[in-house]
Amino acid sequence: MSTPARTDRTATAAVPAPRQAADPPVDEDLDHRSGNRQTAPSEPVGLFGRHAWLTPALGVACVLAVFVAMILLTWIAGGGTPFD
């Protein structure tokens, strides 16, 4: 059985005030905020923007450098072969 509704109006509901926005409202024109945007002709382009091959090449080089460092540190620590 459900609880009967209160007929007296003494009970007040606590309604919180609306929170202030942390950021100002964004314009409806979101074209300039897209993450996949084209650069303007007057905007300077960085090194990684001019040479797109640098990002994957540096990723591969970093993985190889860590692998070589692992082998060298194992050898320096006294391991005969790294994969024993």
N, C-alpha and C positions, 0 to 999 in steps of 0.2 A: 504494500500500500504506500502511496506517495505522501509526502508531507503536504499539508494544506497550505495554500498561499496565505501570506500575511495580509490582513486587511487594513492594518494601521500604516500610516505613512511616516512613522518615526525612523524607520531604518533607512539610512542613507548609503548610497553606493559610493565607493571611493573610485573616482574616475581620474586617472593621471592626466596631467597637462601634456600637450604634445611636446615632443623633444625638439630642440633646436637642431637644424641641419649642420653637419660638420663641414660640408662643402657648399659653395653657392650652387644654385640650380644650373644645370647644363642647358645650353641652347638646343633647340630642336635640330639645328643643322649640325649633325655629327660627322660630316665628311672630313673635317679638318682634324678630328680626334681618332681617326681609324688607325689601328696598329699596322695595317698593311698599306701604307700610303706611299705615294711617289714623292721624291724630293723636288723642291722648286729649283729652277735653274740658278737662282741666286744663292741657294743654300749650300754651304760647304759640305763636301762629301768626305768622310774619313777614309782611312787606309783600308779598312775591312769593307767599306762600301764600294771602293774602286776595284778591289781585287777579291771577288767572292770566293775564290779557291783557297784563300788563306785560312778560313775557319776550319774546314775539314782537314787541311794539311797540318795545321797546328794541333788539332785533336789527335791525329795519328802520331805525330812527333812526340806529343806528351805521353801517350800510351807506351810507345817504344822506349822513351827515356825512363819511365818508371820501371818497365820490365828489365832494362839493362841495369838500373840501379839496384833492383832486387837481386839480380844475379851477382853483381859485384860485391854487394854487402854480405851476401851469403858466403862468398869465396873469402872475403877479408875476415869474416868471423871464424874461419877455420873449417868450413865445410869443404869436403873434397870435391864433390860435384853438387850443383844446386838441386838436382832432382833425385837425390838418393832416398 
